[in-house]
Amino acid sequence: MGDTTVPIELPVIDISNPHDPAVGKAMLDAAAKYGFLYVNSKGTDFTVKDVDDAFGLSKEFFSSPAEEKETCRIQPNNRGWSGMHIETLDPEHQRTGDFKEAMNFGDFKDGKAQQPLPPSLSPHEAEINHFGELCNKTCTRILTLLALGLEIPEDFFTTRHDPSTGPTGSILRYLYYPSIFSPTTAAYKHDKDVRAGAHSDYGSITLLFQRPGQPGLEILTPEGSWAPVPIVPGPAAEAKGYWTDGLLKSTVHRVVFPLAEQRSPNPQDRYTLVYFCHPVDETELVPVPSGVVAAHRERPGGVPADERVGFGGGAGHLVPGKRPLTAHEHLMSRLEATYGFTKNE
């Protein structure tokens, strides 16, 4: 499944002051170079208990009976449970679906889930909503800082990601990757299978929470090799490129069974929490009016300005004369490829 290099060292950014242009510049530089960065948890509203409780709910859900999880199977709106091998993130190169399960929560309204919740989670609706709100607040800080780094009004992104103005595609996701010795991974073949296929995410910002001793995330380096991402306290964040004509990296990443785990007598299951921050559905995805982006666009080898209609970052460029895609259209096109949903569904 590709060569793996030494672990990559990602910068840690303190976002406690989301109005500091210097921090915005540091965040932009990190996002442009790596695509991923770490957020110092002291600069967020998360407590250790918030994160531990969310992981506890996740573990409780995934250990519940399959017939209970089936009551909330994933729908074309990207909400619900997807079982082992249901999701295939890299269909071109995978012989089978991902070795993982997931549970997706969409926008809450007035504190209430807008989707069925299984018996293991329905008593904890308020806690799930609270954690999602904390994730959204952290993303708001990151988006504000990225705007400052791009030298545009600091509310440029946040006003386009405000769930109070309309529905969004934002998702809080619980993820479970069984260990190499789990019965559900008996069909695993080394150098052929992965826990999650190579892909780039669909939204503007991704927050990732990991547990110590449960590695597996790798990012694709510019040299074409895979670099493990170490686990440090606090969430990792990924910034997307479709707003910036590719200035920010839409980093390709995957989740593997690390060799150390395969050789360990006591390998751990892997649990992660992910928050995908998406714009309001009707937002048109066009490059931001930034001089920093314009300078990047005009660099040698870049696409001429008069040919850059629409946006970059994994969704491609639109045909000249056509309107830009909306955030909802972009998300639906990616989900159709991942799950095989049809437009009629």
WOLIN-V748785 format. One record per residue. RES is the residue in one small letter. NEAR is the number of other ideal C-beta (glycine too) atoms within 8 Angstrom. Layout:
res=RES near=NEAR
res=RES near=NEAR
This chain:
res=m near=8
res=g near=7
res=d near=5
res=t near=9
res=t near=9
res=v near=5
res=p near=7
res=i near=12
res=e near=5
res=l near=12
res=p near=9
res=v near=10
res=i near=14
res=d near=9
res=i near=15
res=s near=7
res=n near=8
res=p near=11
res=h near=6
res=d near=9
res=p near=7
res=a near=6
res=v near=14
res=g near=15
res=k near=10
res=a near=11
res=m near=16
res=l near=14
res=d near=9
res=a near=12
res=a near=13
res=a near=8
res=k near=7
res=y near=12
res=g near=11
res=f near=11
res=l near=14
res=y near=12
res=v near=16
res=n near=12
res=s near=9
res=k near=6
res=g near=11
res=t near=14
res=d near=5
res=f near=10
res=t near=5
res=v near=6
res=k near=6
res=d near=11
res=v near=11
res=d near=8
res=d near=10
res=a near=14
res=f near=12
res=g near=8
res=l near=14
res=s near=14
res=k near=10
res=e near=10
res=f near=13
res=f near=11
res=s near=5
res=s near=10
res=p near=5
res=a near=6
res=e near=6
res=e near=10
res=k near=15
res=e near=8
res=t near=8
res=c near=11
res=r near=10
res=i near=11
res=q near=8
res=p near=8
res=n near=6
res=n near=11
res=r near=11
res=g near=11
res=w near=13
res=s near=12
res=g near=9
res=m near=9
res=h near=9
res=i near=9
res=e near=12
res=t near=11
res=l near=12
res=d near=11
res=p near=8
res=e near=4
res=h near=6
res=q near=13
res=r near=5
res=t near=7
res=g near=9
res=d near=13
res=f near=15
res=k near=13
res=e near=11
res=a near=12
res=m near=15
res=n near=13
res=f near=12
res=g near=13
res=d near=8
res=f near=12
res=k near=6
res=d near=4
res=g near=7
res=k near=8
res=a near=10
res=q near=8
res=q near=11
res=p near=6
res=l near=8
res=p near=13
res=p near=6
res=s near=9
res=l near=13
res=s near=8
res=p near=4
res=h near=8
res=e near=12
res=a near=7
res=e near=10
res=i near=15
res=n near=12
res=h near=9
res=f near=13
res=g near=13
res=e near=8
res=l near=12
res=c near=12
res=n near=12
res=k near=10
res=t near=15
res=c near=14
res=t near=11
res=r near=12
res=i near=15
res=l near=14
res=t near=15
res=l near=16
res=l near=15
res=a near=15
res=l near=14
res=g near=14
res=l near=14
res=e near=7
res=i near=9
res=p near=5
res=e near=9
res=d near=8
res=f near=11
res=f near=12
res=t near=12
res=t near=8
res=r near=9
res=h near=16
res=d near=8
res=p near=11
res=s near=3
res=t near=6
res=g near=7
res=p near=7
res=t near=12
res=g near=15
res=s near=15
res=i near=14
res=l near=13
res=r near=12
res=y near=13
res=l near=13
res=y near=13
res=y near=14
res=p near=10
res=s near=11
res=i near=9
res=f near=5
res=s near=9
res=p near=4
res=t near=7
res=t near=12
res=a near=6
res=a near=6
res=y near=9
res=k near=7
res=h near=7
res=d near=4
res=k near=6
res=d near=12
res=v near=14
res=r near=12
res=a near=12
res=g near=12
res=a near=10
res=h near=10
res=s near=10
res=d near=9
res=y near=11
res=g near=14
res=s near=13
res=i near=13
res=t near=12
res=l near=14
res=l near=12
res=f near=11
res=q near=9
res=r near=10
res=p near=5
res=g near=6
res=q near=12
res=p near=11
res=g near=12
res=l near=12
res=e near=13
res=i near=14
res=l near=13
res=t near=10
res=p near=3
res=e near=5
res=g near=6
res=s near=10
res=w near=14
res=a near=13
res=p near=12
res=v near=13
res=p near=9
res=i near=9
res=v near=6
res=p near=3
res=g near=10
res=p near=12
res=a near=14
res=a near=13
res=e near=12
res=a near=14
res=k near=15
res=g near=14
res=y near=13
res=w near=12
res=t near=15
res=d near=13
res=g near=10
res=l near=9
res=l near=15
res=k near=11
res=s near=14
res=t near=11
res=v near=9
res=h near=14
res=r near=17
res=v near=12
res=v near=11
res=f near=14
res=p near=9
res=l near=6
res=a near=7
res=e near=13
res=q near=10
res=r near=5
res=s near=7
res=p near=2
res=n near=4
res=p near=8
res=q near=8
res=d near=9
res=r near=14
res=y near=14
res=t near=11
res=l near=15
res=v near=12
res=y near=14
res=f near=13
res=c near=14
res=h near=13
res=p near=12
res=v near=13
res=d near=11
res=e near=8
res=t near=9
res=e near=8
res=l near=14
res=v near=7
res=p near=12
res=v near=10
res=p near=4
res=s near=11
res=g near=6
res=v near=11
res=v near=13
res=a near=9
res=a near=8
res=h near=12
res=r near=12
res=e near=7
res=r near=7
res=p near=3
res=g near=3
res=g near=9
res=v near=8
res=p near=6
res=a near=8
res=d near=4
res=e near=8
res=r near=12
res=v near=10
res=g near=12
res=f near=14
res=g near=14
res=g near=13
res=g near=10
res=a near=12
res=g near=6
res=h near=9
res=l near=11
res=v near=5
res=p near=6
res=g near=4
res=k near=8
res=r near=5
res=p near=11
res=l near=13
res=t near=11
res=a near=15
res=h near=9
res=e near=8
res=h near=13
res=l near=13
res=m near=10
res=s near=10
res=r near=10
res=l near=12
res=e near=11
res=a near=6
res=t near=9
res=y near=10
res=g near=5
res=f near=8
res=t near=6
res=k near=6
res=n near=3
res=e near=5
